[in-house]
Amino acid sequence: MMEFLYFPNDKSEYIPAIITFAIFLIGAIVATIYFIKKSRKEEKEFDEQYMHVTVEKEEHASKK
């Protein structure tokens, strides 16, 4: 019924899978950190570039 499952008696056969998993896990963590830092940098640049627009809208809204 479950012939597709294979659990080796020699546990050293798990080592390549663990190494591959660790490489991809580290890569995923590095990519996530990179995207978060890049996003924060772009958000800061956007805020600096369009700060005058938001200030003008707030002033216009407060005059009404």
N, C-alpha and C positions, 0 to 999 in steps of 0.2 A: 504493500500500500504506500509506503514512504521510501521507496528505493532511491529517490533522488537525494536524500539526506546522507551526508558522508561525514562521520566523525572519526578521524584517524586515531589509532591507538598510540602512535608516536606523536606526541604533542609538539615536537619541533617543526612539524609541518604547518603549524599556526604562525610561525615567525614571519614568513614573507607577507602574510595577510595583515599582521599587526604593523609591520613596517610600512606597508602601503597605506593602511588606515591612518597611521600617524602622519605620514607625509601629506595626505589630503586634508586631514584635520588642521594641521599647522597652516597649510595653504588657505583654507577657508577662514581661519582666524585672522591671518595677515590681510586677506582681501577685505574682510569686514571692517577691520581697523582702518585700512586705507580709505574705503568708501565713506566711513564716518568722518574722518579728518577732512577729506576732500569736500564733503557736503557742508561741513561747518565753515570751511574756508570760503566756499562759494556763497553761503548764506551771509557771511560777514561782508564780502565784496558787494553783494546785492544791496544789503542794507546801507552801506556807505554810498553807493551810487544813486539810490533812489530815496534817500532820507528826506531830501527837500520836497519830493512829491508827497510823501505821507504827511509831512508837517503842514504843507499847504492845504491838503484835504482836511486835516484836523482843524486848522484855523477856519477854513470855509464852513465846516460843519458847526463849529462853535458860534459863528456869527448868526446862524439861522435861528 
